[in-house]
Amino acid sequence: MPTFHVEMFEGRTVEQKRQFVEAITRTTCEVLGCGPESVDIIIADVKRENWATAGKLWSDD
């Protein structure tokens, strides 16, 4: 059973997340030859203040 853990900045709509998980599920099934019921996707919304790249918080932009 493929399980995807996706972390992204908060602020995306439910519809955007819906389209995202449908696309990931569809592609996973095509490539791995599995049924959609075996694909799990866990989305974690992260505040920009809790994510840093190159020593700089994204909230500092």
N, CA, C and O atoms as a MOPAC input file, in Angstrom:
PM7 MOZYME 1SCF
protein

 N      0.84800 1    -1.17100 1     0.00000 1
 C      0.00000 1     0.00000 1     0.00000 1
 C      0.89600 1     1.23700 1     0.00000 1
 O      1.58400 1     1.48300 1     0.99000 1
 N      0.90900 1     2.01900 1    -1.07300 1
 C      1.69800 1     3.24600 1    -1.06400 1
 C      1.03400 1     4.29500 1    -0.16100 1
 O     -0.17200 1     4.53600 1    -0.22900 1
 N      1.86600 1     4.90300 1     0.67800 1
 C      1.40400 1     5.99700 1     1.52100 1
 C      2.30200 1     7.19200 1     1.28100 1
 O      3.52500 1     7.09800 1     1.38200 1
 N      1.68800 1     8.31100 1     0.96200 1
 C      2.40900 1     9.54900 1     0.70500 1
 C      2.18500 1    10.51100 1     1.86900 1
 O      1.05200 1    10.72200 1     2.30300 1
 N      3.27000 1    11.08600 1     2.36500 1
 C      3.20000 1    12.12800 1     3.37700 1
 C      3.62000 1    13.42000 1     2.68000 1
 O      4.76400 1    13.55400 1     2.24500 1
 N      2.69700 1    14.36100 1     2.57500 1
 C      2.94300 1    15.60300 1     1.85000 1
 C      2.87700 1    16.76700 1     2.83800 1
 O      1.88100 1    16.94500 1     3.54000 1
 N      3.93600 1    17.54500 1     2.88100 1
 C      3.94800 1    18.74600 1     3.69600 1
 C      4.00000 1    19.93400 1     2.75500 1
 O      4.80300 1    19.97000 1     1.82300 1
 N      3.13600 1    20.90400 1     3.00700 1
 C      3.11500 1    22.09900 1     2.18000 1
 C      2.62300 1    23.27600 1     3.00200 1
 O      1.99900 1    23.10800 1     4.05000 1
 N      2.91200 1    24.46000 1     2.51100 1
 C      2.46300 1    25.64300 1     3.21600 1
 C      0.94300 1    25.66700 1     3.28300 1
 O      0.26200 1    25.29100 1     2.32900 1
 N      0.42300 1    26.10800 1     4.41200 1
 C     -1.01400 1    26.22500 1     4.56200 1
 C     -1.54000 1    27.29600 1     3.60300 1
 O     -0.79100 1    28.14100 1     3.11300 1
 N     -2.83800 1    27.23500 1     3.35300 1
 C     -3.45900 1    28.25300 1     2.51700 1
 C     -4.10800 1    27.71500 1     1.26100 1
 O     -4.81100 1    28.45000 1     0.56700 1
 N     -3.89000 1    26.46000 1     0.95700 1
 C     -4.54200 1    25.89500 1    -0.22400 1
 C     -5.97300 1    25.52800 1     0.11500 1
 O     -6.28400 1    25.16800 1     1.25100 1
 N     -6.82900 1    25.62100 1    -0.86700 1
 C     -8.24600 1    25.34100 1    -0.64300 1
 C     -8.49700 1    23.83900 1    -0.61600 1
 O     -7.66900 1    23.04100 1    -1.05800 1
 N     -9.65100 1    23.47900 1    -0.09000 1
 C    -10.04700 1    22.06800 1    -0.08800 1
 C    -10.13700 1    21.55800 1    -1.51700 1
 O     -9.76500 1    20.41600 1    -1.78900 1
 N    -10.62100 1    22.38100 1    -2.42800 1
 C    -10.73200 1    21.95100 1    -3.83300 1
 C     -9.34900 1    21.69700 1    -4.43000 1
 O     -9.17800 1    20.72800 1    -5.17000 1
 N     -8.37100 1    22.52600 1    -4.13400 1
 C     -7.01000 1    22.29100 1    -4.62400 1
 C     -6.46300 1    20.98600 1    -4.06900 1
 O     -5.83900 1    20.21600 1    -4.80000 1
 N     -6.68700 1    20.72900 1    -2.79600 1
 C     -6.22300 1    19.47500 1    -2.19100 1
 C     -6.94600 1    18.28600 1    -2.80000 1
 O     -6.33800 1    17.24300 1    -3.03600 1
 N     -8.22700 1    18.43400 1    -3.05400 1
 C     -9.01700 1    17.36100 1    -3.67700 1
 C     -8.43500 1    17.00700 1    -5.04600 1
 O     -8.23300 1    15.83200 1    -5.35500 1
 N     -8.17100 1    18.01700 1    -5.85500 1
 C     -7.60800 1    17.77800 1    -7.19100 1
 C     -6.21800 1    17.15200 1    -7.09800 1
 O     -5.86500 1    16.27500 1    -7.88600 1
 N     -5.44500 1    17.61200 1    -6.13200 1
 C     -4.09600 1    17.08200 1    -5.93600 1
 C     -4.12000 1    15.60000 1    -5.60000 1
 O     -3.41000 1    14.81300 1    -6.22600 1
 N     -4.94100 1    15.20400 1    -4.60500 1
 C     -4.96000 1    13.79100 1    -4.20400 1
 C     -5.55400 1    12.90100 1    -5.29500 1
 O     -5.15200 1    11.74600 1    -5.43700 1
 N     -6.50500 1    13.42800 1    -6.06400 1
 C     -7.04200 1    12.64500 1    -7.17700 1
 C     -5.96400 1    12.39400 1    -8.22200 1
 O     -5.85900 1    11.28700 1    -8.75000 1
 N     -5.16000 1    13.41200 1    -8.52500 1
 C     -4.10100 1    13.26800 1    -9.52700 1
 C     -3.00200 1    12.32300 1    -9.04800 1
 O     -2.53000 1    11.48000 1    -9.81000 1
 N     -2.59700 1    12.46200 1    -7.79600 1
 C     -1.56100 1    11.57800 1    -7.24500 1
 C     -2.04700 1    10.13300 1    -7.22200 1
 O     -1.30400 1     9.21800 1    -7.57800 1
 N     -3.28800 1     9.93000 1    -6.80400 1
 C     -3.84800 1     8.58000 1    -6.75200 1
 C     -3.91700 1     7.96500 1    -8.14300 1
 O     -3.51500 1     6.81900 1    -8.34200 1
 N     -4.42900 1     8.73000 1    -9.10300 1
 C     -4.56000 1     8.23700 1   -10.47700 1
 C     -3.18500 1     7.83600 1   -11.03700 1
 O     -3.04100 1     6.75200 1   -11.60100 1
 N     -2.18700 1     8.70100 1   -10.88300 1
 C     -0.85700 1     8.41300 1   -11.41700 1
 C     -0.21600 1     7.22000 1   -10.71500 1
 O      0.42100 1     6.38600 1   -11.35900 1
 N     -0.38400 1     7.14000 1    -9.39900 1
 C      0.16600 1     6.01100 1    -8.64600 1
 C     -0.42200 1     4.70200 1    -9.13900 1
 O      0.30300 1     3.72600 1    -9.33300 1
 N     -1.72100 1     4.67500 1    -9.34000 1
 C     -2.37900 1     3.45300 1    -9.81800 1
 C     -1.90200 1     3.06900 1   -11.21400 1
 O     -1.70200 1     1.88800 1   -11.50000 1
 N     -1.72000 1     4.06300 1   -12.08400 1
 C     -1.24100 1     3.78800 1   -13.44400 1
 C      0.16900 1     3.21700 1   -13.43000 1
 O      0.46100 1     2.25800 1   -14.14500 1
 N      1.03900 1     3.80100 1   -12.62200 1
 C      2.44300 1     3.40000 1   -12.60500 1
 C      2.66700 1     2.09900 1   -11.83900 1
 O      3.41900 1     1.23400 1   -12.28800 1
 N      2.01600 1     1.96000 1   -10.68300 1
 C      2.26400 1     0.79500 1    -9.82900 1
 C      1.28000 1    -0.34600 1   -10.04700 1
 O      1.47600 1    -1.44400 1    -9.52600 1
 N      0.22700 1    -0.09500 1   -10.81300 1
 C     -0.74100 1    -1.14700 1   -11.08700 1
 C     -1.55000 1    -1.55700 1    -9.87200 1
 O     -1.87500 1    -2.73300 1    -9.70500 1
 N     -1.87400 1    -0.59700 1    -9.02700 1
 C     -2.66400 1    -0.90200 1    -7.83100 1
 C     -4.03500 1    -0.22700 1    -7.93000 1
 O     -4.26900 1     0.60900 1    -8.80300 1
 N     -4.92100 1    -0.60100 1    -7.03300 1
 C     -6.23300 1     0.01700 1    -6.98600 1
 C     -6.20100 1     1.28000 1    -6.13400 1
 O     -5.36000 1     1.40000 1    -5.24300 1
 N     -7.09600 1     2.21300 1    -6.39100 1
 C     -7.10800 1     3.46300 1    -5.63900 1
 C     -7.34300 1     3.26900 1    -4.14500 1
 O     -6.92900 1     4.10000 1    -3.33600 1
 N     -7.99900 1     2.18600 1    -3.78100 1
 C     -8.26600 1     1.93400 1    -2.36000 1
 C     -6.99900 1     1.63100 1    -1.56400 1
 O     -7.01800 1     1.63400 1    -0.33300 1
 N     -5.90600 1     1.37100 1    -2.26700 1
 C     -4.65700 1     1.05900 1    -1.57600 1
 C     -3.72800 1     2.27300 1    -1.45600 1
 O     -2.63500 1     2.15900 1    -0.90100 1
 N     -4.14700 1     3.41200 1    -1.96300 1
 C     -3.30200 1     4.61300 1    -1.93800 1
 C     -3.76900 1     5.54000 1    -0.81700 1
 O     -4.92000 1     5.97700 1    -0.79600 1
 N     -2.86000 1     5.83300 1     0.11200 1
 C     -3.14200 1     6.78300 1     1.18100 1
 C     -2.27500 1     8.01800 1     0.99400 1
 O     -1.10000 1     7.92100 1     0.64100 1
 N     -2.87000 1     9.18200 1     1.23600 1
 C     -2.14600 1    10.44900 1     1.14700 1
 C     -2.45900 1    11.24200 1     2.40700 1
 O     -3.62200 1    11.49400 1     2.72300 1
 N     -1.42200 1    11.62700 1     3.11400 1
 C     -1.56700 1    12.41200 1     4.33400 1
 C     -0.99100 1    13.79300 1     4.06200 1
 O      0.19000 1    13.92800 1     3.74100 1
 N     -1.82500 1    14.81800 1     4.19100 1
 C     -1.39300 1    16.19300 1     3.93800 1
 C     -1.22700 1    16.91200 1     5.26900 1
 O     -2.12900 1    16.90500 1     6.10800 1
 N     -0.07500 1    17.52700 1     5.45200 1
 C      0.17800 1    18.33700 1     6.63900 1
 C      0.37800 1    19.78200 1     6.19300 1
 O      1.31200 1    20.08800 1     5.45200 1
 N     -0.50300 1    20.66400 1     6.65000 1
 C     -0.35200 1    22.09000 1     6.37300 1
 C      0.64500 1    22.67500 1     7.36800 1
 O      0.51000 1    22.49000 1     8.57700 1
 N      1.63400 1    23.37500 1     6.85600 1
 C      2.69500 1    23.92500 1     7.69200 1
 C      2.67500 1    25.44800 1     7.57200 1
 O      2.61300 1    25.99500 1     6.47100 1
 N      2.72900 1    26.11400 1     8.71000 1
 C      2.83100 1    27.57300 1     8.70700 1
 C      4.21000 1    27.97200 1     8.20500 1
 O      5.19400 1    27.27700 1     8.45900 1
 N      4.27800 1    29.08100 1     7.50000 1
 C      5.56200 1    29.55500 1     6.96300 1
 C      6.58100 1    29.80800 1     8.07100 1
 O      7.78600 1    29.71600 1     7.83800 1
 N      6.10800 1    30.12500 1     9.26400 1
 C      7.02100 1    30.37200 1    10.38200 1
 C      7.64900 1    29.09100 1    10.90500 1
 O      8.58800 1    29.14400 1    11.69800 1
 N      7.14400 1    27.94100 1    10.47200 1
 C      7.66500 1    26.64600 1    10.91300 1
 C      8.46600 1    25.93100 1     9.83600 1
 O      8.73700 1    24.73700 1     9.95400 1
 N      8.84500 1    26.65300 1     8.78500 1
 C      9.59400 1    26.05000 1     7.68100 1
 C     10.73600 1    26.99400 1     7.33200 1
 O     10.53600 1    28.20100 1     7.19400 1
 N     11.92700 1    26.43800 1     7.19200 1
 C     13.09200 1    27.25500 1     6.84900 1
 C     13.87300 1    26.59900 1     5.72700 1
 O     13.93500 1    25.37300 1     5.62700 1
 N     14.46000 1    27.41800 1     4.89500 1
 C     15.34700 1    26.97100 1     3.83000 1
 C     16.57700 1    27.85900 1     3.86400 1
 O     16.47200 1    29.08200 1     3.94800 1
 N     17.72800 1    27.24200 1     3.79900 1
 C     19.00800 1    27.97200 1     3.78200 1
 C     19.14100 1    28.88500 1     4.99100 1
 O     19.67900 1    29.98700 1     4.87800 1
 N     18.65800 1    28.44100 1     6.14600 1
 C     18.80400 1    29.19400 1     7.37200 1
 C     17.87400 1    30.37900 1     7.52000 1
 O     18.10600 1    31.25200 1     8.35600 1
 N     16.81100 1    30.42000 1     6.70800 1
 C     15.90300 1    31.55700 1     6.74600 1
 C     14.45200 1    31.04800 1     6.78900 1
 O     14.05600 1    30.21100 1     5.97700 1
 N     13.67400 1    31.56100 1     7.73900 1
 C     12.26900 1    31.21400 1     7.80600 1
 C     11.52100 1    31.77500 1     6.60000 1
 O     11.78200 1    32.89400 1     6.16000 1
 N     10.60100 1    30.99400 1     6.07900 1
 C      9.80600 1    31.46100 1     4.94900 1
 C      8.92700 1    32.64100 1     5.33500 1
 O      8.57900 1    33.45700 1     4.48200 1
 N      8.56900 1    32.74000 1     6.59000 1
 C      7.73700 1    33.86800 1     7.03700 1
 C      8.51200 1    35.18500 1     7.03200 1
 O      7.90900 1    36.25300 1     7.13800 1
 N      9.83900 1    35.12200 1     6.91000 1
 C     10.64800 1    36.33600 1     6.89100 1
 C     10.70800 1    36.98600 1     5.50700 1
 O     11.28000 1    38.06600 1     5.36000 1
 N     10.13400 1    36.35400 1     4.51000 1
 C     10.14000 1    36.94400 1     3.15900 1
 C      9.20400 1    38.11600 1     3.05900 1
 O      9.09000 1    38.72500 1     1.99500 1

